[in-house]
Amino acid sequence: MRRMALWQKLYYSAMVLTMLLVVLGELIWLPDPLRFGASIYWIDVIDELLYVLALIPLLWMTGALLHLFSDTQIWLRIRTLAVFVSGLTSAIIVMTIPKKLEYSAGALILTWLLVFVDLFVHERKRRKLPIRSLSIFAVMVIFMLVMFLPTKYLVTYPGLTLNMNRYAQATEGSVHSDISGVLVFERPAFPIDWVYAKLFAKYTFEVENLGMTLGEYNQEVRLMKEDANAAGSAIAFQKTGKGKGITSSGVRITAILKDSPASGRIQLSDVIQEVNGQAVTTVQELTERMKLVKPGDQVSLIVLRGGQKVALQAATRPNPDDPSRAAFGIQVANELQYDIPMLVKYHDYLLHEGGPSHGAMLAFTLIDQLTPCGVTYGNHVAGTGTMEPDGSVGPVGGLEQKAYTVSRTNADVFFVPAANEAEARKGAAHLQIVPVNTLDDMLNWLKAHPKAVGQLSCP
């Protein structure tokens, strides 16, 4: 068999590197307990390791240059130049916007296809059936299908801890303690995940039921993350006497049902502020006002629309859940306002795409930063939970995997929403898990269980 030229070896080396990085990417959670100094977690290192992806197009570019100068044929030069330009584009995307993998993935796939065209045509000159290039192409396709073909299932598996003091920093706050948030992976299951489930702990599968496209789901969890940042910050400033917390100024219409009798009068994103002359600031108040309305009655509303108050009449119908009560046929949410009197800087982690489950620990972290000497009393604290407007800690998903992830670190205590306690204990029976309903529950437990006695005398 004829020996491979150096440019071919570089092409194939890049493919092997691609497969290796894909496998390592799927198992990126395994080194999570590693710490680099006092504050650098494994998730921080991952953001820097992304630049390793640039090696793939660089190898292809080098191979293309070598091939370009190995022959003077015009079509060969066009092919290899296409590989070089596509590889250069891929490398630039990876280096300049490393946290947008959807961009770099598209460029890498295009380069990969051009590389195979170059290999295929070159081998076709020597034999009628280019077995080597076709075989390697088939192997790569099968590998990618096994690694990335989505199924009807969702998989949840262990994730990563993150240093909350690196994630969020109040401009007038100081870092006092080691506080960890925790993320788990939840995504459409790929065929390889059933192999991983046999090798590693805490992989669970369920039938996918997102109720929306994956793109819509990703957008929703990103918005949840922003809301959690705002809620956690506002509550933290309120708890430390620096703000009003979270208030509601009305009820926003988030959806209008097809059979709504008020359709055409009310509009999506209208904020209801008055019902029949009575003020409405929350969904609960709207519910109370609607108890005085009979099904079919016209209701006088004052809504905020485009910054202007609009008076209108809206018809009602029987509530499907209780025909004796009136309903507009809409979905609503509180129009929340977050009082954040101080700038909070956030670190954008690649693997923290979205979701609300860090809200409670964000609030706790900012309280610690804004309190002289902090509030952990020497404990390494980890936790999870949403941050509700009233300061309560709401339930979240993936507690079994989250508890397992935290149990692999040196955390002294893991605060979980009281509603999730049983699930958390399934994930880590020997971890000190403390169920909480509010931020005050966390603060009181830590004060009662100090590891650094000197902190008790701090102001």
GIQUIKA-V785906 format. One record per pair of residues at least 6 apart in sequence whose ideal C-beta (glycine too) atoms are under 8 Angstrom apart, sorted by the first residue. I is the first residue (numbers start at 1). J is the second residue. Records with the same first field share a line. If there is no record, write none. Layout:
I=J ; J
This chain:
2=126
4=12
5=66 ; 67 ; 70
6=63 ; 66
7=62 ; 63 ; 64 ; 66 ; 67 ; 70
8=63 ; 119 ; 122
9=63
10=59 ; 60 ; 62 ; 63 ; 66
11=59 ; 60 ; 63 ; 115 ; 118 ; 119
12=136
13=59
14=55 ; 56 ; 57 ; 59 ; 60 ; 63 ; 115
15=112 ; 115 ; 136 ; 140
17=55 ; 56 ; 59
18=56 ; 108 ; 112
19=140 ; 143
21=52 ; 53 ; 56
22=143 ; 144 ; 147
23=147
26=147 ; 192 ; 196
27=196 ; 200
28=46 ; 160 ; 351
29=157 ; 158 ; 159 ; 160 ; 185 ; 405
30=200
31=42
32=41 ; 42 ; 43 ; 158 ; 159 ; 160 ; 161 ; 405 ; 408 ; 409
33=42 ; 408 ; 409 ; 410
34=41 ; 42 ; 45
35=41 ; 42
36=44 ; 45
38=178
39=163 ; 165 ; 166 ; 175 ; 178
40=163 ; 166
41=160 ; 161 ; 162 ; 163 ; 166 ; 180
42=160 ; 161
43=160 ; 161 ; 162 ; 183 ; 349 ; 351 ; 352
44=163 ; 166
46=160 ; 349 ; 350 ; 351
47=98 ; 99 ; 349 ; 350
50=94 ; 98 ; 99 ; 101 ; 350
51=94 ; 95 ; 98
53=94 ; 98 ; 104 ; 108
54=91 ; 94 ; 95
56=90 ; 108
57=86 ; 87 ; 88 ; 90 ; 91 ; 94 ; 107 ; 108 ; 111
58=87 ; 91
60=83 ; 87 ; 111 ; 112 ; 115
61=83 ; 84 ; 87 ; 88 ; 91
63=83 ; 115
64=80 ; 81 ; 83 ; 84 ; 87 ; 118
65=80 ; 84
67=76 ; 80 ; 118 ; 122
68=76 ; 77 ; 80 ; 81 ; 84
71=77
75=121
76=121 ; 122
79=114 ; 117 ; 118 ; 121
80=118
82=114
83=111 ; 114 ; 115 ; 118
86=107 ; 110 ; 111 ; 114
87=111
89=107 ; 111
90=104 ; 107 ; 108 ; 110 ; 111
93=100 ; 103 ; 104 ; 107
94=104
97=103 ; 104
98=104 ; 350
99=348 ; 350
101=350
112=140
116=133 ; 137
119=130 ; 132 ; 133 ; 136
120=130 ; 133 ; 134 ; 137
123=130 ; 132 ; 133
124=130
145=191
146=190 ; 191 ; 192
147=190 ; 191 ; 192
148=190
149=190 ; 191
150=188 ; 189 ; 190
151=188 ; 189 ; 190 ; 191 ; 208
152=207 ; 208
153=188 ; 189 ; 205 ; 206 ; 207 ; 208
154=186 ; 187 ; 188 ; 189 ; 205 ; 206 ; 207 ; 208 ; 209 ; 210
155=185 ; 186 ; 187 ; 188 ; 189 ; 190 ; 193 ; 197 ; 203 ; 204 ; 205
156=184 ; 185 ; 186 ; 203 ; 204 ; 205 ; 206 ; 397 ; 398 ; 401
157=184 ; 185 ; 193 ; 196 ; 197 ; 200 ; 202 ; 203 ; 204 ; 401
158=184 ; 185 ; 200 ; 201 ; 202 ; 401 ; 404 ; 405 ; 408
159=182 ; 183 ; 184 ; 185 ; 351 ; 398 ; 401 ; 402 ; 405
160=182 ; 183 ; 351 ; 405
161=180 ; 181 ; 182 ; 183 ; 382 ; 405 ; 406 ; 409 ; 411
162=180 ; 181 ; 182 ; 183 ; 349 ; 352
163=178 ; 179 ; 180
164=179 ; 180 ; 181 ; 358 ; 361 ; 362 ; 364 ; 365
165=175 ; 177 ; 178 ; 179 ; 365 ; 369
166=347
167=181 ; 346 ; 347 ; 349 ; 352 ; 358 ; 362 ; 365
168=229 ; 232 ; 233 ; 344 ; 345 ; 346 ; 347 ; 362 ; 365 ; 366
169=175 ; 344 ; 345 ; 369
170=236 ; 342 ; 343 ; 344 ; 366 ; 369 ; 370
171=342 ; 343 ; 344 ; 345
172=342 ; 370
173=366 ; 369 ; 370
174=369
175=369
176=368 ; 369 ; 371 ; 373 ; 374 ; 376
177=368 ; 374 ; 375 ; 376 ; 378 ; 379 ; 380 ; 381
178=376 ; 380 ; 381
179=361 ; 364 ; 365 ; 368 ; 376 ; 380 ; 381 ; 382
180=361 ; 380 ; 381 ; 382 ; 383 ; 406 ; 409 ; 411
181=358 ; 361 ; 362 ; 382 ; 383 ; 384
182=382 ; 383 ; 384 ; 402 ; 405 ; 406
183=351 ; 352 ; 355 ; 357 ; 358 ; 405
184=398 ; 401 ; 402 ; 405
185=401
186=397 ; 398
188=208 ; 214
189=205 ; 208
193=203 ; 205
194=205
196=203
197=203 ; 205
201=404
202=400 ; 401 ; 404 ; 427
204=400 ; 401
210=217
212=220
218=353 ; 354
220=354
221=353 ; 354 ; 355
222=353 ; 354
223=354
224=354 ; 355 ; 356
225=352 ; 353 ; 354 ; 355 ; 356 ; 358
227=356
228=355 ; 356 ; 357 ; 358 ; 359 ; 362 ; 386 ; 387
229=344 ; 346 ; 359 ; 362
230=338 ; 340
231=246 ; 336 ; 338 ; 359 ; 363 ; 386 ; 387 ; 388 ; 389
232=358 ; 359 ; 360 ; 361 ; 362 ; 363 ; 366 ; 387
233=338 ; 340 ; 344 ; 362 ; 363 ; 366
234=243 ; 244 ; 245 ; 246 ; 338 ; 339 ; 340
235=245 ; 246 ; 363 ; 387 ; 389 ; 391 ; 439
236=362 ; 363 ; 364 ; 365 ; 366 ; 367 ; 370
237=243 ; 245 ; 339 ; 340 ; 341 ; 342 ; 366 ; 370
238=244 ; 245 ; 246 ; 339 ; 391
239=363 ; 367 ; 391 ; 439
240=366 ; 367 ; 370 ; 371
242=341 ; 342 ; 370
243=339 ; 340 ; 341
244=339
245=339 ; 389 ; 391
246=336 ; 337 ; 338 ; 339 ; 389
247=281 ; 336 ; 337 ; 339
248=281 ; 282 ; 334 ; 335 ; 336 ; 337 ; 389
249=271 ; 273 ; 281 ; 335 ; 337
250=271 ; 272 ; 273 ; 280 ; 281 ; 304 ; 334 ; 335
251=271 ; 272 ; 280 ; 281 ; 282 ; 283 ; 285 ; 286 ; 332 ; 333 ; 334 ; 335
252=269 ; 270 ; 271 ; 272 ; 332 ; 333 ; 334 ; 335
253=266 ; 267 ; 268 ; 269 ; 270 ; 271 ; 272 ; 330 ; 331 ; 332
254=268 ; 269 ; 330 ; 331 ; 332 ; 333
255=268 ; 330 ; 331
256=262 ; 263 ; 266 ; 267 ; 268 ; 329 ; 330 ; 331
257=329 ; 330 ; 331
259=317 ; 329
260=266 ; 317 ; 328 ; 329 ; 330
261=314 ; 315 ; 316 ; 317 ; 328 ; 329
262=314 ; 315 ; 316 ; 328 ; 329 ; 330
263=329
265=312 ; 313 ; 314 ; 315
266=301 ; 303 ; 312 ; 314 ; 328 ; 330
267=305
269=305
270=303 ; 304 ; 305 ; 310
271=303 ; 304 ; 305 ; 335
272=280 ; 286 ; 301 ; 302 ; 303 ; 332
273=279 ; 280 ; 281 ; 302 ; 303 ; 304 ; 309
274=280 ; 300 ; 301 ; 302
275=286 ; 289 ; 290 ; 293 ; 299 ; 300 ; 301
276=289 ; 292 ; 293 ; 299 ; 300
277=300
278=289
279=285
280=286 ; 289
282=334
283=332 ; 333 ; 334
286=332
290=316 ; 325 ; 326 ; 327
291=325
293=299 ; 316 ; 326
294=316 ; 326
295=316 ; 317 ; 318 ; 319 ; 323 ; 324 ; 325 ; 326 ; 327
296=315 ; 316 ; 317 ; 318 ; 326
297=315 ; 316 ; 326
298=313 ; 314 ; 315 ; 316
299=313 ; 314 ; 315 ; 316 ; 326 ; 328
300=311 ; 312 ; 313
301=311 ; 312 ; 313 ; 314
302=309 ; 310 ; 311
303=309 ; 310 ; 312
304=310
314=328
316=326 ; 327 ; 328
317=326 ; 327 ; 328 ; 329
318=324 ; 325 ; 326 ; 327
319=325 ; 326 ; 327
320=327
334=389
336=389
344=366
352=358
356=386 ; 387 ; 396
357=384 ; 385 ; 386 ; 396 ; 397 ; 398
358=384
359=385 ; 386 ; 387
360=383 ; 384 ; 385 ; 386 ; 387 ; 393 ; 394 ; 415 ; 417 ; 439
361=382 ; 383 ; 384 ; 385 ; 415
362=387
363=387 ; 439
364=375 ; 381 ; 383 ; 415 ; 439 ; 442
367=375 ; 439 ; 443
368=374 ; 375 ; 376
372=458 ; 459
373=455 ; 458 ; 459
374=455
375=443 ; 446 ; 447
376=446 ; 455
377=446 ; 447 ; 449 ; 450 ; 451 ; 452 ; 455 ; 456
378=450 ; 451 ; 452 ; 455
379=412 ; 413 ; 446 ; 449 ; 450 ; 451
380=410 ; 411 ; 412 ; 413
381=411 ; 412 ; 413 ; 415 ; 442 ; 446
382=406 ; 409 ; 411 ; 413 ; 414 ; 415
383=414 ; 415 ; 416 ; 436 ; 442
384=396 ; 399 ; 402 ; 415 ; 416 ; 417
385=393 ; 394 ; 395 ; 396 ; 415 ; 416 ; 417 ; 420 ; 436
386=393 ; 394 ; 395 ; 396 ; 417
387=393 ; 394
388=394
391=438 ; 439 ; 440
392=437 ; 438
393=415 ; 417 ; 418 ; 436 ; 437 ; 438 ; 439 ; 441 ; 442
394=417
395=417 ; 419 ; 420
396=402 ; 417 ; 420
399=416 ; 420 ; 423 ; 424 ; 427
400=423 ; 424 ; 426 ; 427
401=427
402=416 ; 424 ; 427
403=414 ; 416 ; 423 ; 424 ; 425 ; 426 ; 427 ; 428 ; 431 ; 433
404=427 ; 428
406=414 ; 428 ; 431
407=414 ; 427 ; 428 ; 430 ; 431
411=431
412=432 ; 451
413=432 ; 433 ; 434 ; 445 ; 446 ; 449
414=424 ; 428 ; 431 ; 432 ; 433 ; 434
415=434 ; 435 ; 436 ; 441 ; 442 ; 445
416=424 ; 433 ; 434 ; 435 ; 436
417=435 ; 436 ; 437
418=435 ; 436 ; 437
420=435
421=433 ; 435
424=433
425=433
434=441 ; 442 ; 445
436=442 ; 445
447=456
450=456
